[in-house]
Amino acid sequence: MPAASVEQPFHDEEPVTLTTIADEIMERHPGYRVEIIGGHLLVTPSPDGAHARALTHLMLPFVAAGLHASGTEVLQGVGLWLPIEPEDYAIPDLSIVDADFEDHHVENNAYDPVCFRLVLEVTSTNWKNDLKTKVAAYADAKVPVYVIVDRKHQRLHVLTDPAGDEYGSHRVHAPGEIVALPDTIGAKVSLDVAEILEAGKRKKSD
């Protein structure tokens, strides 16, 4: 979904921050995800059921590989503090983080990117943000691995080797491929592209 254009009428007596606006949007619209990237508000409606189904399918191989154990955790919807603008943060759909991530809290329920080993997004109406805006943001934050389940184009993207606002390696995988993720995430994990994309399709009865 495009970055929201939001007026700032909430508090006349003091300057209104983007964080304040984000908090008020989430309070007024439960279930919406609000992020601040590059000084812009990104507002995403609640995802559909197929999005949630895809995330469950994705969590299973990570958990089976032991990544939700003593050294790391597999988490959904945890905030990642971004080093672009003072208020910037993102909320990846899924993250592999160091087990001590709570010791790296910055503010606004977001954590220092140093404790993130992988972030993953399953595209919805905001697919352009996942494929462009967040690529630059996560690379800037030096997140080692960024995975995108591109439901729009039926592809799986694996980005590694962040440098500046880009990833040095960006591989695109089609259904039929089994993708081995980098061992740097802490375990050997392979993803079945067809299985994940199928899980992310809306059923006709939806």
Residue pairs with C-beta under 8 A, 6 or more apart in sequence:
1 42
1 43
1 44
1 45
1 124
1 125
1 126
1 129
2 126
2 128
3 40
3 41
3 42
3 43
4 25
4 41
4 42
4 43
6 21
6 25
6 41
8 16
8 21
10 16
10 20
10 21
10 24
11 20
17 87
18 36
18 39
18 41
18 87
19 36
19 87
19 108
21 41
22 34
22 35
22 36
22 41
25 32
25 34
25 41
25 43
26 32
26 34
31 45
31 46
32 43
32 44
32 45
32 46
33 43
33 44
33 77
33 91
34 41
34 42
34 43
34 44
35 41
35 42
35 44
35 89
35 90
35 91
36 42
36 85
36 87
36 88
36 89
37 82
37 84
37 88
37 90
37 129
37 133
37 134
37 137
38 84
38 85
38 88
38 133
38 137
39 84
39 85
39 87
39 88
42 126
42 129
42 133
44 124
44 125
44 126
45 124
45 125
47 122
47 124
48 124
48 202
48 206
49 202
49 206
50 151
50 199
50 200
50 201
50 202
50 203
50 206
51 93
51 122
51 124
51 151
51 200
53 199
53 200
54 122
54 149
54 151
54 196
54 197
54 199
54 200
55 76
55 93
55 94
55 122
56 199
57 195
57 196
57 199
58 94
58 120
58 122
58 149
58 191
58 196
59 74
59 76
59 94
61 189
61 190
61 191
62 68
62 74
62 96
62 187
62 189
63 74
65 187
65 188
65 189
66 187
67 73
67 74
67 96
67 185
67 186
67 187
67 189
68 74
70 99
71 98
71 99
71 186
72 96
72 97
72 98
72 99
72 117
72 185
72 186
73 96
73 97
73 98
73 99
73 101
74 94
74 95
74 96
75 94
75 95
75 97
76 93
76 94
76 95
77 91
77 92
77 93
78 91
78 92
78 95
78 97
78 101
78 109
78 111
79 89
79 90
79 91
79 108
79 109
79 110
79 111
80 89
80 90
80 91
80 92
80 95
80 110
80 111
80 113
80 116
80 119
80 138
80 141
80 143
81 88
81 89
81 106
81 107
81 110
81 111
81 112
81 113
81 141
82 88
82 89
82 90
82 113
82 137
82 140
82 141
83 113
83 140
83 141
84 137
84 140
87 108
88 137
89 108
89 110
90 119
90 134
90 137
90 138
92 119
92 120
92 121
93 120
93 121
93 122
94 119
94 120
94 121
94 122
95 116
95 118
95 119
95 120
96 116
96 117
96 118
96 185
96 186
97 111
97 115
97 116
97 117
98 104
98 115
98 117
100 115
101 111
101 115
101 116
102 111
104 111
104 112
104 114
104 115
105 111
105 112
106 112
113 141
113 142
113 143
114 142
116 141
116 143
116 144
117 144
117 145
117 184
117 185
117 186
118 143
118 144
118 145
118 146
118 147
118 181
118 185
119 138
119 143
119 145
119 146
119 147
120 146
120 147
120 148
120 149
121 130
121 134
121 146
121 147
121 148
121 149
122 149
122 151
122 200
123 130
123 131
123 148
123 149
123 150
123 151
123 152
124 151
127 150
127 151
127 152
130 148
130 150
131 148
131 150
131 157
134 146
135 146
135 159
135 166
135 167
136 165
136 166
137 165
138 146
138 159
138 162
139 146
139 159
139 162
139 163
139 164
139 165
139 166
139 167
140 162
140 164
140 165
141 162
142 162
143 162
144 160
144 162
144 182
144 184
144 185
145 158
145 159
145 160
145 181
145 182
145 184
145 185
146 157
146 158
146 159
146 160
146 167
147 156
147 157
147 158
147 159
147 181
147 191
148 156
148 157
148 159
149 156
149 196
149 197
149 200
150 156
150 157
151 197
151 200
151 201
154 174
154 175
154 197
155 172
155 173
155 174
155 193
156 172
156 173
156 174
156 177
156 179
156 191
156 193
156 196
156 197
157 170
157 171
157 172
157 173
158 169
158 170
158 171
158 173
158 179
158 181
159 167
159 169
159 170
159 171
160 167
160 168
160 169
160 182
161 167
161 168
161 169
162 168
171 179
173 179
173 193
174 193
175 193
175 194
175 197
176 193
176 194
177 193
178 190
178 191
178 192
178 193
179 190
179 191
179 193
180 188
180 189
180 190
181 189
181 190
181 191
